[in-house]
Amino acid sequence: MEEYIKVDLDSAEKRLGMNKDFLINLINKLLNGDMLDKAEVAFNENNLEEAKLHIHSIKGATASVGLDGLHELALHIETRIKEESYLDFEKLKIMREIWEELKIKDFNNL
């Protein structure tokens, strides 16, 4: 599970052209928003299309801000939905654990 905690703020800063403080603020808004909540609701309702939509949004958002581990999880989950029509509840559970762990991380010390 440790591999999913990867964060690359330096790359995200360069790619987005913003300073670290603004990027950290953006990350905190993402992690404190309801994107993952919506994905979990869709999963629990076995709604493939809705789950895919929310996971796709998480995949893009996490890639943009340098949350590489969460991006990898979202990519895996989205691929399973697209290719196998399979809702990977185990990976979603791991995503929630990592998400919560990152919510309390001090990104200023990275």
N, C-alpha and C positions, 0 to 999 in steps of 0.2 A: 504493500500500500504506500510505502514511502516514496516510490517512484512517481506517484501522482501529486506530490506536493511541489513539484518543480515550478519555479517562478523565474522569469527572465525579464526584469524591469528594464535593464539596459537596452535590450533589443527593442522592447516596446516603446521606450522613450525615443529612440532614433527613428523607428518606423512611423510613429505618430507625430513626431516633432513637438512634443510637449515636455514640460519640466516634470521632475519626479513627484513633487507635491501634488500637482494636478492629476497625474497618473494614479497616485495612491488614492486620491479622493474618488476618482472614477472607479477604481477597483472596489473601494468600500461601498460605493453606491450599488455596484453590481452585486456584491455579496450580500448586501442587506435588502436587495430588491426581492421580487417575487417570481423570478424566472424559474428557479428550481422548484418552488412550490407548485407552480402551474404544471410543470413536467410531471411531478409526482402524482398530482391529481389525475392527469391523463393516463399515466401508467396504471394507477389503481382502478380506473374505469375501463382498462384495456382498450383505450382509444388510440390505435396505432397512428393515425394521421395527426392527431393533436399532439401526441407524444413526440413524434418526429419533428413537428414544427418547433416545439419548445426546445428540444435537444439541439436542433440545428441553430437556433438563436444563441443558446449557451455556447455551442461550439465556436461560433463566430466571435462572440463577445469575449470569451476567455482567450482566444488566440490573439485578438487585438491588443489586450492589456497585459499580455505576457504570463498568463496563468496556464503555463504549458501542460502541467499535469492534468488539470481539469479539462483542457482542450482535448488531450489524448483520450480521456474517459468519454467525453461527449462524442468524439469521432467513433470510438468503438461502439457505443450505444446506438448512434445513428446508423452506422453500417449494418448492425444486426437487424435494426428495424427495416431498412431498405432491402437488404439482400435475403433475409430469412423470415421477415414478418414476425420477429421475435423481440419481446420486451425483456431486456436483461435487467431484472430486478436486483440482482446481486451487484452489478456495476453501478446501478443507480444508488444503491445503499452506500457503496464506497464513495460515490460522488458526494452524497450528503455529508458523510463523515469528513471528507477533505474540505468541503465547502465550509463547514462549521469550524474546522481547525484554522482555515485561512482567515475567517472572520476576526479571529482574535490575534492574528499575527501582526507583528510590528514591521511593516514594510519599509520603514525608514532605516532599518538596520541591515538591509540586504545590499 
